């Protein structure tokens, strides 16, 4: 059961303005906050440790707002959001930050900005490089647990999922890319990440992915048709496969990938995943997270059926 902590008209004096003259003297700023959290634990325990301490939240806002000058209210707002998500168990923040006496003729009350953001949106915003949009869109389908990131490269998706509490194993044949992933994980103090060098190109023997090992498997921009039976076998019952890669349309329109055999034909991804329950499927022109040119891909979210006698 969710609820809100509401802080209204938190006032302090901070240095915020585009011109040096405006920043030279602290001016009156105000913040209103609505913070979402799970309130049932506190309701049962009557213990401050089970809720959001609004006195500590208010003090952190004042500390951040008075410690460093900024040209834009947007900059100050981002500092506040980052600190509150990092330091408190908040699932969503609605913030109204404003100047109470702006140096603008005819404005008799205030000017400011409203921002509403979830914890997930904050994680996506801070991820560098950002995860694929399809992963973010389908994240609600991915069970919490152990996830396999196939052809992970330097691990943008591994790092993102680990920041959300997933246990992630990254496999790739590029040893240097996995070393970069390990370094990034240490720098970001992320735990729950393992990696191994594994060449998945069609081998004479089966790849070592295990049997019913993973709660989720994700593959982006990689196509190895003989691998699919092993991917399906490696999923636990109820586990979810998230897959996105280029279709033949991208080869025709953008000459990428250079070889047609590295692209999916229309509807092919569905034929490669027999026995899975389709949760989402789409193929066509899709936007990329980094704002670069849109690409033609097929997107699949599919679930391995539960064993007989089990229920979701």
PAZAPA-4460 file (N, C-alpha, C; in steps of 0.05 Angstrom, whole numbers, plus 32768, in hexadecimal, padded with zeros to 4 digits):
% residues 312
    n_x    n_y    n_z   ca_x   ca_y   ca_z    c_x    c_y    c_z   seq   type   mol
   8011   7FE8   8000   8000   8000   8000   8012   8019   8000     1      X     A
   800E   802A   7FEC   801F   8042   7FEA   8013   805A   7FF7     2      X     A
   8023   806E   7FFC   801A   8087   8007   802E   809D   8001     3      X     A
   8029   80B5   800B   8039   80CC   8005   8042   80D9   801F     4      X     A
   805B   80E3   801F   8064   80F7   8032   8063   8112   8023     5      X     A
   8055   8125   802E   8052   813F   8021   8060   8155   8032     6      X     A
   8071   8164   8025   807F   817B   8032   8077   8194   8022     7      X     A
   806A   81A7   802F   8061   81BF   8021   8071   81D7   802A     8      X     A
   8077   81E8   8016   8083   8202   801A   809C   8200   802C     9      X     A
   80AF   81EF   8024   80C9   81EE   8032   80DA   8206   8027    10      X     A
   80E0   8219   8037   80ED   8231   802E   810A   8233   8038    11      X     A
   811C   823E   8027   8137   8243   802E   8142   8258   801A    12      X     A
   815A   8261   801F   8166   8275   800E   817E   8269   8000    13      X     A
   817D   826A   7FE5   8192   825E   7FD5   819A   8270   7FBE    14      X     A
   81B2   826A   7FB3   81BC   827A   7F9D   81B6   826C   7F82    15      X     A
   81A2   8276   7F75   8199   826A   7F5C   8191   8280   7F49    16      X     A
   819E   8282   7F32   8198   8296   7F1E   81AB   8295   7F06    17      X     A
   81A1   829E   7EEF   81B1   829D   7ED7   81C8   82B0   7ED8    18      X     A
   81C4   82C8   7EE3   81D9   82DD   7EE3   81E9   82DC   7EFD    19      X     A
   8202   82E4   7EFC   8212   82E5   7F15   8205   82F8   7F2A    20      X     A
   81F8   830D   7F21   81EC   831F   7F33   81D5   8312   7F43    21      X     A
   81C6   8301   7F35   81B0   82F3   7F43   81BA   82DE   7F57    22      X     A
   81D1   82D2   7F50   81DC   82BE   7F62   81ED   82CA   7F79    23      X     A
   81F2   82E4   7F77   8203   82F1   7F8B   81F7   82F2   7FA7    24      X     A
   81DC   82F2   7FA7   81CE   82F4   7FC1   81BA   82DD   7FC3    25      X     A
   81BA   82CE   7FD9   81A6   82B9   7FDC   8189   82C4   7FDA    26      X     A
   8178   82B6   7FCD   815C   82BE   7FCA   814A   82A8   7FD4    27      X     A
   8131   82B0   7FDA   811E   829D   7FE6   8115   8288   7FD1    28      X     A
   8119   826F   7FD8   8110   8258   7FC8   80FC   8247   7FD9    29      X     A
   80EB   8239   7FCC   80D8   8228   7FDA   80D5   820E   7FCB    30      X     A
   80D1   81F8   7FDA   80CE   81DE   7FCF   80B5   81D1   7FDB    31      X     A
   80A4   81C5   7FCA   808F   81B3   7FD2   8096   8197   7FC9    32      X     A
   8092   8183   7FDA   8099   8167   7FD3   8082   8154   7FD9    33      X     A
   807E   8142   7FC7   806C   812B   7FCC   807D   8112   7FC7    34      X     A
   8081   8101   7FDB   8093   80EB   7FDA   8083   80D1   7FDE    35      X     A
   8084   80BF   7FCA   8075   80A5   7FCC   8087   8090   7FDA    36      X     A
   807A   8080   7FEB   8088   806A   7FF8   8073   8056   8001    37      X     A
   807C   803F   800B   806A   802B   8016   8066   8030   8033    38      X     A
   804D   8037   803B   8048   8041   8056   803E   802C   8069    39      X     A
   8038   8013   805F   802B   8000   8071   803D   7FF8   8089    40      X     A
   8058   7FF6   8084   8069   7FED   8099   8069   8001   80B1    41      X     A
   806A   801B   80AB   8069   802F   80BF   804E   8030   80CD    42      X     A
   8039   802B   80BE   801E   802B   80CA   801B   8015   80DF    43      X     A
   8029   7FFF   80DB   8027   7FE8   80EE   803B   7FEB   8105    44      X     A
   8053   7FF6   80FF   8068   7FF7   8114   8068   8010   8124    45      X     A
   805E   8026   8119   8060   8040   8126   807D   8048   812B    46      X     A
   808F   8040   8118   80AC   8044   811B   80B5   8057   8105    47      X     A
   80C3   806C   810C   80CD   807F   80F8   80DF   8072   80E4    48      X     A
   80ED   805D   80EC   80FF   8050   80D9   80F1   8042   80C2    49      X     A
   80D7   803E   80C4   80C8   8031   80AF   80BA   8045   809C    50      X     A
   80BF   805E   809F   80B3   8072   808D   80C9   8085   8084    51      X     A
   80C1   8099   8075   80D3   80AE   806C   80D4   80C4   8081    52      X     A
   80EB   80CA   808C   80EE   80DF   80A0   80ED   80FA   8092    53      X     A
   80D6   8107   8093   80D4   8120   8084   80E5   8136   808F    54      X     A
   80ED   8135   80A8   8100   8149   80B3   811B   8146   80A6    55      X     A
   8124   812D   80A2   813E   8129   8095   813C   8131   8077    56      X     A
   8126   812B   806B   8122   8133   804F   8124   8152   804D    57      X     A
   8116   815F   805E   8116   817D   805D   8132   8188   8061    58      X     A
   8140   817C   8074   815B   8186   807A   816E   8181   8062    59      X     A
   816B   816A   8054   817C   8165   803D   8176   8179   8026    60      X     A
   815C   817F   8023   8155   8192   800E   8161   81AD   8014    61      X     A
   8160   81B6   802D   816C   81D0   8034   818A   81CF   8031    62      X     A
   8197   81B9   803A   81B4   81B7   8037   81BD   81B9   801A    63      X     A
   81AF   81AA   8008   81B7   81AB   7FEC   81B1   81C6   7FE0    64      X     A
   819A   81D1   7FE7   8191   81EA   7FDB   81A2   8202   7FE3    65      X     A
   81B0   8200   7FFA   81C0   8217   8003   81DE   8213   8000    66      X     A
   81E6   81FA   7FF8   8203   81F4   7FF8   8211   81FD   7FDE    67      X     A
   8202   81FE   7FC8   820F   8202   7FAE   81FE   8213   7F9C    68      X     A
   820A   8226   7F8E   81F9   8237   7F7D   81F4   8229   7F62    69      X     A
   81DF   8231   7F55   81D9   8227   7F3A   81CC   823C   7F2A    70      X     A
   81CE   823A   7F10   81C2   824D   7EFE   81A4   8247   7EFA    71      X     A
   819D   822E   7EF9   8182   8226   7EF3   8174   8218   7F0A    72      X     A
   815A   821C   7F0C   814B   820D   7F1F   814B   81EF   7F18    73      X     A
   814C   81E9   7EFE   814D   81CD   7EF5   8166   81BE   7F00    74      X     A
   817D   81CC   7F01   8195   81C0   7F0C   8192   81BA   7F2A    75      X     A
   8187   81CD   7F39   8183   81C8   7F55   816F   81B2   7F59    76      X     A
   815A   81B1   7F49   8146   819C   7F4C   8152   8180   7F47    77      X     A
   8164   817E   7F34   8171   8164   7F2E   8182   815C   7F46    78      X     A
   8190   816E   7F52   81A0   8168   7F6A   818E   815D   7F81    79      X     A
   8177   816A   7F84   8165   8162   7F99   815A   8146   7F93    80      X     A
   8151   8141   7F7B   8146   8127   7F74   815B   8111   7F77    81      X     A
   8173   8115   7F6E   8188   8101   7F70   818D   80FA   7F8D    82      X     A
   818F   810E   7F9F   8195   8109   7FBB   817E   80FA   7FC9    83      X     A
   8166   8102   7FC3   814F   80F6   7FD1   814B   80D9   7FC9    84      X     A
   814E   80D3   7FAF   814C   80B7   7FA6   8163   80A6   7FB2    85      X     A
   817B   80B2   7FB3   8192   80A3   7FBD   8190   809D   7FDB    86      X     A
   8184   80B0   7FEA   8186   80AE   8008   816D   80A5   8015    87      X     A
   8156   80A4   8007   813D   809C   8014   812E   8088   8003    88      X     A
   811E   8078   800F   810F   8062   8001   80F5   806E   7FF5    89      X     A
   80F9   807D   7FE0   80E3   808C   7FD3   80E0   807F   7FB7    90      X     A
   80C7   8079   7FB0   80C2   806E   7F95   80BB   8083   7F80    91      X     A
   80B0   809A   7F89   80A9   80AF   7F76   80AB   80CA   7F85    92      X     A
   80B5   80DE   7F76   80B7   80F9   7F82   80A9   810D   7F6F    93      X     A
   8098   811D   7F7B   808C   8134   7F6E   8097   814D   7F7B    94      X     A
   80A4   815E   7F6C   80B3   8175   7F77   80AA   818E   7F69    95      X     A
   80A5   81A3   7F7A   809F   81BE   7F6F   80B4   81D1   7F7C    96      X     A
   80C6   81DB   7F6C   80DB   81ED   7F75   80D7   8208   7F68    97      X     A
   80D8   821E   7F78   80D2   8238   7F6E   80E1   824E   7F7C    98      X     A
   80E5   8264   7F6E   80EF   827D   7F79   80D7   828D   7F83    99      X     A
   80D7   8295   7F9C   80C0   82A3   7FA7   80BE   82C0   7F9F   100      X     A
   80D5   82CD   7F9A   80D5   82E9   7F93   80E8   82ED   7F7B   101      X     A
   80E0   82E2   7F64   80F2   82E4   7F4C   80F5   8301   7F43   102      X     A
   810D   8307   7F38   8112   8322   7F2E   8106   8327   7F13   103      X     A
   80EB   8323   7F10   80DD   8325   7EF7   80C5   8338   7EFB   104      X     A
   80C3   834C   7EEB   80AD   835E   7EED   8093   834F   7EE8   105      X     A
   807E   8357   7EF8   8063   834E   7EF6   805E   8332   7F02   106      X     A
   8073   8324   7F0A   806F   830A   7F18   806C   8311   7F36   107      X     A
   8055   830D   7F41   804F   8315   7F5C   8052   82FE   7F71   108      X     A
   8055   82E5   7F67   8057   82D0   7F7B   8071   82C0   7F76   109      X     A
   8072   82AE   7F63   808A   829D   7F60   808C   8292   7F44   110      X     A
   80A4   8288   7F3D   80A9   8279   7F24   80B8   8260   7F2C   111      X     A
   80B2   824A   7F1E   80C0   8232   7F25   80BB   821B   7F12   112      X     A
   80C2   8203   7F1A   80BF   81EB   7F0A   80B2   81D5   7F1A   113      X     A
   80A3   81C4   7F0C   8097   81AC   7F17   80A4   8194   7F0A   114      X     A
   80AD   8180   7F1A   80B8   8167   7F0F   80AC   8150   7F1E   115      X     A
   80A3   813C   7F0F   809A   8123   7F1C   80AA   810C   7F10   116      X     A
   80B6   80FB   7F21   80C8   80E7   7F17   80C7   80CE   7F29   117      X     A
   80C8   80B7   7F1D   80C9   809E   7F2C   80E7   8096   7F30   118      X     A
   80EA   8083   7F42   8106   8079   7F47   8111   806C   7F2E   119      X     A
   8100   805D   7F20   810A   8050   7F07   8112   8065   7EF3   120      X     A
   8102   807A   7EEF   810A   808F   7EDC   8124   809C   7EE4   121      X     A
   8129   809F   7EFE   8142   80AB   7F08   8159   8098   7F01   122      X     A
   8155   807E   7F04   816B   806B   7EFE   8171   806C   7EE0   123      X     A
   815C   806E   7ECF   8161   806F   7EB2   8170   8089   7EAB   124      X     A
   8168   809F   7EB7   8174   80B9   7EB1   8191   80B9   7EB8   125      X     A
   8199   80AC   7ECE   81B4   80AC   7ED7   81C6   8097   7ECB   126      X     A
   81B9   8084   7EBD   81C9   806E   7EB1   81DA   8079   7E9A   127      X     A
   81F3   8071   7E99   8206   807A   7E84   8217   8063   7E7C   128      X     A
   8213   8058   7E64   81FE   8060   7E50   81E3   8056   7E59   129      X     A
   81CE   8062   7E4E   81B3   805B   7E56   81AB   8040   7E4B   130      X     A
   8198   8032   7E59   818E   8019   7E4F   817C   801C   7E37   131      X     A
   8178   8007   7E28   8165   8008   7E12   8149   800E   7E1B   132      X     A
   813B   801E   7E0C   811F   8025   7E13   810E   800C   7E17   133      X     A
   8112   7FF8   7E06   8102   7FE0   7E08   8105   7FD2   7E23   134      X     A
   811E   7FD2   7E2E   8122   7FC6   7E48   8113   7FD6   7E5E   135      X     A
   8115   7FF0   7E5C   8107   8001   7E70   80E8   7FFC   7E6E   136      X     A
   80DE   7FFB   7E55   80C1   7FF8   7E51   80B7   7FDD   7E5C   137      X     A
   80C8   7FC9   7E5A   80C0   7FAE   7E61   80CA   7FA5   7E7D   138      X     A
   80D6   7FB7   7E8B   80E3   7FB0   7EA5   80CE   7FA4   7EB8   139      X     A
   80B6   7FAE   7EB7   80A1   7FA3   7ECA   809B   7F86   7EC5   140      X     A
   80A3   7F7B   7EAE   809F   7F5F   7EA8   80B6   7F4D   7EB1   141      X     A
   80CD   7F59   7EB7   80E5   7F4A   7EBD   80E5   7F43   7EDB   142      X     A
   80E3   7F29   7EE1   80E2   7F21   7EFE   80FC   7F29   7F0C   143      X     A
   80F9   7F31   7F26   8110   7F36   7F36   811E   7F1B   7F3B   144      X     A
   8138   7F1B   7F39   8147   7F02   7F3D   8160   7F03   7F2C   145      X     A
   8167   7EEC   7F21   8180   7EE9   7F12   817B   7EED   7EF4   146      X     A
   818A   7EFF   7EE7   8186   7F06   7ECB   81A0   7F01   7EBC   147      X     A
   819D   7EF6   7EA4   81B4   7EF2   7E92   81B3   7F07   7E7D   148      X     A
   81C9   7F16   7E7A   81CD   7F2A   7E65   81DF   7F1E   7E50   149      X     A
   81D3   7F16   7E39   81E2   7F08   7E24   81EE   7F1C   7E11   150      X     A
   8208   7F18   7E09   8216   7F2A   7DF8   8215   7F46   7E05   151      X     A
   821D   7F48   7E1E   821A   7F60   7E2E   822B   7F77   7E26   152      X     A
   8241   7F72   7E18   8254   7F87   7E13   825F   7F92   7E2E   153      X     A
   8261   7FAC   7E30   826C   7FB8   7E49   8256   7FBC   7E5E   154      X     A
   823E   7FB2   7E58   822B   7FAE   7E6E   8218   7FC4   7E75   155      X     A
   820F   7FD4   7E61   81FC   7FE9   7E69   81E3   7FDF   7E75   156      X     A
   81D9   7FC8   7E6C   81C0   7FBD   7E77   81C6   7FAE   7E91   157      X     A
   81DD   7FA1   7E93   81E5   7F94   7EAC   81E7   7FA9   7EC3   158      X     A
   81F4   7FBF   7EBE   81F7   7FD4   7ED2   81DC   7FE0   7EDA   159      X     A
   81CB   7FE4   7EC6   81B1   7FF0   7ECC   81A0   7FDD   7EDD   160      X     A
   819F   7FC4   7ED6   818F   7FB1   7EE6   819B   7FAD   7F02   161      X     A
   81B5   7FAC   7F04   81C2   7FA9   7F1E   81BB   7FC1   7F30   162      X     A
   81B9   7FD9   7F25   81B2   7FF0   7F35   8196   7FEF   7F3F   163      X     A
   8185   7FDD   7F34   816A   7FD9   7F3C   8167   7FC1   7F4E   164      X     A
   817D   7FB4   7F55   817C   7F9D   7F67   817C   7F82   7F5B   165      X     A
   817E   7F80   7F40   817F   7F66   7F34   819B   7F59   7F37   166      X     A
   819C   7F3E   7F37   81B4   7F2F   7F35   81B9   7F2A   7F18   167      X     A
   81CF   7F32   7F0D   81D3   7F31   7EF0   81ED   7F23   7EE9   168      X     A
   81EB   7F10   7ED7   8203   7F03   7ECB   8206   7F0D   7EAE   169      X     A
   821D   7F18   7EA8   8222   7F22   7E8D   8235   7F0F   7E7F   170      X     A
   822E   7F08   7E66   823F   7EF7   7E56   8245   7F04   7E3C   171      X     A
   825E   7F02   7E33   8267   7F0E   7E1A   8282   7F01   7E13   172      X     A
   8288   7F01   7DF9   82A2   7EF6   7DF1   82B8   7F0A   7DF3   173      X     A
   82B1   7F24   7DF7   82C5   7F3A   7DF9   82CF   7F3D   7E15   174      X     A
   82E6   7F33   7E1B   82F1   7F34   7E36   82F6   7F51   7E40   175      X     A
   82FF   7F62   7E2D   8304   7F7E   7E35   82E9   7F8C   7E3C   176      X     A
   82D4   7F86   7E2E   82BA   7F93   7E34   82B1   7F8A   7E50   177      X     A
   82B4   7F71   7E57   82AC   7F68   7E71   82BE   7F73   7E87   178      X     A
   82D7   7F78   7E81   82E9   7F86   7E94   82DF   7FA2   7E99   179      X     A
   82D6   7FB0   7E84   82CB   7FCA   7E87   82B2   7FCA   7E98   180      X     A
   82A1   7FB5   7E94   8289   7FB2   7EA4   8291   7FAF   7EC2   181      X     A
   82A4   7F9E   7EC8   82AC   7F9A   7EE4   82B6   7FB4   7EF0   182      X     A
   82C5   7FC4   7EE1   82CF   7FDD   7EEB   82B8   7FF0   7EF1   183      X     A
   82A5   7FF2   7EDE   828E   8003   7EE2   827E   7FFB   7EFB   184      X     A
   827B   7FE1   7EFF   826C   7FD7   7F16   827A   7FDF   7F30   185      X     A
   8294   7FDE   7F31   82A3   7FE6   7F49   82A0   8003   7F4E   186      X     A
   82A3   8013   7F39   82A1   8030   7F3C   8286   8038   7F46   187      X     A
   8271   802B   7F3D   8255   8032   7F45   824D   8023   7F5E   188      X     A
   825F   8012   7F68   8259   8003   7F81   8240   7FF2   7F7E   189      X     A
   823F   7FE5   7F67   8228   7FD3   7F61   8230   7FB6   7F67   190      X     A
   8220   7FA8   7F76   8224   7F8C   7F7C   8211   7F7B   7F6C   191      X     A
   8214   7F61   7F6E   8201   7F4F   7F60   8207   7F4B   7F43   192      X     A
   821F   7F53   7F3A   8227   7F4F   7F1E   823D   7F3A   7F1C   193      X     A
   8239   7F27   7F0A   824E   7F14   7F02   8251   7F15   7EE4   194      X     A
   8268   7F0C   7EDA   826C   7F0C   7EBD   827E   7EF5   7EB6   195      X     A
   827C   7EEC   7E9D   828E   7ED7   7E93   8291   7EDA   7E75   196      X     A
   82A9   7ED4   7E6C   82AF   7ED5   7E50   82A3   7EBB   7E43   197      X     A
   8292   7EBF   7E2F   8285   7EA9   7E22   827F   7EAF   7E05   198      X     A
   828A   7E9F   7DF3   8286   7EA3   7DD7   826D   7E92   7DCF   199      X     A
   8258   7EA0   7DC7   823E   7E93   7DC1   823A   7E8E   7DA4   200      X     A
   824D   7E95   7D93   8249   7E8F   7D77   8246   7E71   7D73   201      X     A
   8237   7E69   7D5E   822F   7E4D   7D5C   8246   7E39   7D61   202      X     A
   8246   7E2D   7D79   825C   7E1A   7D80   8255   7DFE   7D79   203      X     A
   8268   7DEC   7D78   8262   7DCF   7D74   8254   7DC3   7D8C   204      X     A
   8259   7DCE   7DA4   824C   7DC4   7DBC   8239   7DDA   7DC6   205      X     A
   8226   7DD2   7DD8   8213   7DE5   7DE2   8220   7DF9   7DF5   206      X     A
   8216   7E12   7DF4   8221   7E26   7E06   8219   7E20   7E23   207      X     A
   8229   7E29   7E36   8224   7E23   7E52   8213   7E39   7E5E   208      X     A
   81F9   7E38   7E5A   81E7   7E4C   7E65   81D6   7E40   7E7C   209      X     A
   81D8   7E26   7E80   81CA   7E1A   7E97   81AD   7E13   7E8F   210      X     A
   81A0   7E05   7EA2   8184   7DFC   7E9E   8173   7E0A   7EB3   211      X     A
   815E   7E18   7EAA   814C   7E26   7EBC   815B   7E35   7ED2   212      X     A
   816D   7E46   7EC9   817F   7E55   7EDB   8177   7E71   7EE0   213      X     A
   816A   7E7E   7ECD   8167   7E9B   7ECE   8149   7EA3   7ECF   214      X     A
   8144   7EB8   7EDF   8129   7EC4   7EE0   8124   7ED5   7EC8   215      X     A
   8139   7EDF   7EBC   8136   7EF0   7EA4   814F   7EEE   7E93   216      X     A
   814B   7EF1   7E79   8161   7EF2   7E66   815C   7F09   7E53   217      X     A
   8171   7F19   7E4F   816D   7F2F   7E3C   8183   7F2F   7E27   218      X     A
   817B   7F35   7E0F   818E   7F36   7DF8   8186   7F4E   7DE7   219      X     A
   819B   7F5F   7DE1   8196   7F77   7DD1   81AB   7F78   7DBB   220      X     A
   81A2   7F7C   7DA2   81B3   7F80   7D8B   81C7   7F69   7D87   221      X     A
   81BD   7F51   7D8A   81CD   7F39   7D86   81BB   7F23   7D7C   222      X     A
   81C3   7F16   7D67   81B2   7F00   7D5B   81C4   7EE8   7D56   223      X     A
   81BC   7ED2   7D63   81C9   7EB8   7D60   81B3   7EA3   7D60   224      X     A
   81A9   7E9C   7D49   8191   7E8B   7D47   8194   7E70   7D56   225      X     A
   81AB   7E62   7D53   81AD   7E48   7D61   81AD   7E4A   7D7F   226      X     A
   81AF   7E62   7D8A   81B0   7E66   7DA7   8195   7E64   7DB4   227      X     A
   8180   7E68   7DA5   8165   7E6C   7DB1   815C   7E54   7DC3   228      X     A
   815F   7E3B   7DBA   8157   7E25   7DCB   8165   7E25   7DE6   229      X     A
   817E   7E2D   7DE7   818D   7E2E   7E00   8184   7E45   7E11   230      X     A
   817C   7E5B   7E05   8172   7E72   7E14   8158   7E69   7E22   231      X     A
   8146   7E5C   7E13   812C   7E54   7E1E   8131   7E40   7E35   232      X     A
   8143   7E2E   7E31   8149   7E1A   7E45   8154   7E26   7E5E   233      X     A
   8164   7E3C   7E5B   8171   7E49   7E72   815D   7E59   7E83   234      X     A
   8145   7E5F   7E78   8131   7E6E   7E87   8123   7E5C   7E9C   235      X     A
   811F   7E67   7EB4   810F   7E59   7EC7   80F2   7E5A   7EBE   236      X     A
   80E1   7E47   7EC6   80C4   7E4A   7EC1   80BA   7E64   7ECD   237      X     A
   80AC   7E73   7EBC   80A3   7E8E   7EC4   80B7   7EA4   7EBE   238      X     A
   80CF   7E9C   7EB5   80E3   7EAF   7EAE   80DC   7EBE   7E94   239      X     A
   80E9   7ED5   7E8F   80E2   7EE6   7E79   80FA   7EEC   7E67   240      X     A
   80F6   7EE9   7E4D   810A   7EF0   7E39   8104   7F0B   7E2E   241      X     A
   8117   7F1E   7E2F   8114   7F38   7E21   8128   7F39   7E0B   242      X     A
   811F   7F3D   7DF2   8130   7F3B   7DDB   8129   7F52   7DC8   243      X     A
   813E   7F60   7DBE   813B   7F74   7DA9   8154   7F74   7D98   244      X     A
   814F   7F72   7D7E   8165   7F74   7D6B   815B   7F7E   7D50   245      X     A
   816D   7F82   7D3E   8166   7F8E   7D24   8156   7F7B   7D12   246      X     A
   8144   7F87   7D03   8136   7F78   7CEE   8143   7F7E   7CD3   247      X     A
   813A   7F6F   7CBF   8144   7F72   7CA4   813F   7F8E   7C99   248      X     A
   812A   7F9B   7CA3   8124   7FB6   7C9A   813B   7FC9   7CA1   249      X     A
   8148   7FC5   7CB7   815E   7FD6   7CBE   8176   7FD2   7CAC   250      X     A
   817A   7FB9   7CA4   818F   7FB3   7C90   8189   7FC1   7C76   251      X     A
   8171   7FC0   7C6D   8169   7FCC   7C53   816A   7FEB   7C54   252      X     A
   8160   7FF6   7C6A   815E   8013   7C6C   8178   8021   7C74   253      X     A
   8187   8014   7C86   819F   8021   7C92   81B9   8011   7C8D   254      X     A
   81B7   7FFB   7C80   81CF   7FEA   7C7B   81DD   7FE2   7C95   255      X     A
   81CD   7FDE   7CAA   81D8   7FD5   7CC3   81C4   7FC1   7CCF   256      X     A
   81CF   7FA9   7CD7   81E9   7F9F   7CD3   81EF   7F9B   7CB5   257      X     A
   8209   7F99   7CAF   8211   7F97   7C93   8207   7F7E   7C86   258      X     A
   8205   7F68   7C95   81FD   7F4F   7C8A   81E1   7F48   7C92   259      X     A
   81D1   7F41   7C7E   81B4   7F3C   7C83   81AF   7F25   7C97   260      X     A
   81C1   7F12   7C97   81BD   7EFB   7CA9   81BE   7F02   7CC6   261      X     A
   81C8   7F1A   7CCD   81C9   7F23   7CE8   81AF   7F32   7CF0   262      X     A
   819C   7F32   7CDE   8182   7F40   7CE3   816B   7F2B   7CE3   263      X     A
   8157   7F31   7CF3   813F   7F21   7CF4   812D   7F26   7CDC   264      X     A
   8122   7F11   7CD1   810D   7F14   7CBD   80F3   7F1B   7CCB   265      X     A
   80DF   7F24   7CBC   80C6   7F2B   7CC9   80B9   7F13   7CD7   266      X     A
   80B2   7F16   7CF0   80A5   7F01   7CFF   80B8   7EEB   7D08   267      X     A
   80D2   7EEC   7D01   80E4   7ED6   7D07   80E8   7ED2   7D25   268      X     A
   80E9   7EE8   7D34   80EE   7EE6   7D51   80D9   7ED5   7D5F   269      X     A
   80C0   7ED7   7D55   80AB   7EC7   7D61   80AF   7EA9   7D5B   270      X     A
   80B9   7EA3   7D43   80BD   7E87   7D3C   80D5   7E7B   7D4B   271      X     A
   80E8   7E8C   7D54   80FF   7E83   7D62   80FA   7E7E   7D80   272      X     A
   80E3   7E85   7D8A   80DD   7E82   7DA6   80C4   7E72   7DAB   273      X     A
   80C3   7E59   7DA0   80AB   7E49   7DA4   80A8   7E41   7DC1   274      X     A
   808F   7E3F   7DC9   808A   7E36   7DE5   8089   7E4C   7DF9   275      X     A
   8092   7E64   7DF2   8091   7E7A   7E05   8077   7E89   7E01   276      X     A
   806D   7E94   7E17   8055   7EA4   7E17   805C   7EC1   7E10   277      X     A
   8051   7ECB   7DFA   8058   7EE6   7DF1   804A   7EFB   7E02   278      X     A
   805A   7F0C   7E0F   8050   7F22   7E20   804F   7F3C   7E10   279      X     A
   8061   7F3F   7DFE   8062   7F57   7DED   8073   7F50   7DD4   280      X     A
   8069   7F59   7DBD   8078   7F56   7DA4   8073   7F6E   7D92   281      X     A
   8088   7F79   7D87   8085   7F8F   7D74   809E   7F8F   7D62   282      X     A
   8099   7F95   7D49   80B0   7F9A   7D37   80AA   7FB2   7D26   283      X     A
   80BE   7FC2   7D22   80BB   7FDB   7D13   80D0   7FEF   7D1A   284      X     A
   80CB   8008   7D15   80DE   801D   7D1A   80DC   8026   7D37   285      X     A
   80F2   8025   7D46   80F3   802B   7D62   8108   8040   7D68   286      X     A
   8101   8052   7D7B   8114   8066   7D83   8129   805A   7D95   287      X     A
   8141   8066   7D94   8157   805D   7DA5   8159   806F   7DBD   288      X     A
   8164   8064   7DD3   8165   8073   7DEC   8177   808C   7DE9   289      X     A
   818D   808A   7DDB   81A0   80A0   7DD9   8198   80B6   7DC6   290      X     A
   8180   80B4   7DBA   8177   80C9   7DA8   8182   80C8   7D8C   291      X     A
   8191   80B3   7D86   819C   80B0   7D6B   8186   80A5   7D59   292      X     A
   818D   80A1   7D3F   8179   8099   7D2B   8169   8080   7D33   293      X     A
   814F   8081   7D2F   813F   8069   7D35   8147   8052   7D24   294      X     A
   8142   803A   7D2E   814A   8021   7D20   8132   800E   7D1E   295      X     A
   8134   7FFC   7D0B   811F   7FE7   7D08   8128   7FCF   7D18   296      X     A
   8117   7FC8   7D2B   811D   7FB1   7D3C   8104   7FA1   7D41   297      X     A
   8108   7F88   7D4B   80F3   7F78   7D56   80F7   7F77   7D74   298      X     A
   80E1   7F7A   7D83   80E1   7F7A   7DA0   80CF   7F64   7DAB   299      X     A
   80DA   7F55   7DBD   80CB   7F3E   7DC8   80CE   7F3D   7DE6   300      X     A
   80B8   7F3A   7DF4   80B8   7F32   7E10   80A7   7F19   7E12   301      X     A
   80B3   7F03   7E1B   80A6   7EE9   7E1C   80AC   7EDA   7E35   302      X     A
   8099   7ECB   7E3F   809C   7EBD   7E58   809B   7E9F   7E54   303      X     A
   80AD   7E91   7E63   80AD   7E74   7E63   8096   7E6A   7E74   304      X     A
   8085   7E58   7E6A   806F   7E4F   7E7A   8078   7E42   7E94   305      X     A
   8067   7E45   7EA9   806C   7E38   7EC2   8069   7E1A   7EC0   306      X     A
   8077   7E0C   7ED1   8074   7DEF   7ED1   8058   7DE8   7EDA   307      X     A
   804D   7DD1   7ED2   8032   7DC9   7EDA   8030   7DC9   7EF9   308      X     A
   801A   7DD4   7F02   8016   7DD4   7F1F   801F   7DEE   7F2C   309      X     A
   802E   7DFF   7F1E   8037   7E18   7F29   8025   7E2E   7F1E   310      X     A
   8024   7E44   7F2D   8014   7E5B   7F25   8024   7E74   7F2A   311      X     A
   801C   7E8A   7F1C   802A   7EA3   7F1E   8022   7EB0   7F38   312      X     A
***
